[in-house]
């Protein structure tokens, strides 16, 4: 599957001048919500991701996603794997929490699913929240890996910025490695023709 083409076809691979959640600037941005707009196309992506997970022999009871970004991907991946889907949400104190009556049983095998893994910060918070309830996190999964963490069968090595544990596999359909710049080093800012805009939830 040509994942980059899927993103381009969905107008989900944006070119411009973007302010990322990390505070860095970039000339490209993946808007994964756009590739999830059409459920049948979305399920083709998560079916491919599920095949990778099954091929690796990973046994899983439950998919858990950090809200909001991971929820649609996690739900579709759960459908592809025929397991249940739950999500954690921000606890207002910098962590994640399981609410809404969702429960975890001791030893339950869980995959943490995101739409995109950048440094994996949200995925790690989600993992910690459910491990505290007795879950065993057997893998991480995402549609796209931004190239900081090493995915199963990927070419990149894990960079220092990656916050995911090295001994837990990360499954992603593809690597998307874009340049990111600290604002003071951003060549687009130096050009002076544009200001970095925050894509995603605010626009
Ligand atoms: Zn800039």
Boltz pocket constraint, residues with backbone or C-beta under 6 A from the ligand:
constraints:
  - pocket:
      binder: B
      contacts: [[A, 17], [A, 18], [A, 25], [A, 26], [A, 183], [A, 186], [A, 187], [A, 188], [A, 189], [A, 190], [A, 194], [A, 195], [A, 196]]
      max_distance: 6.0
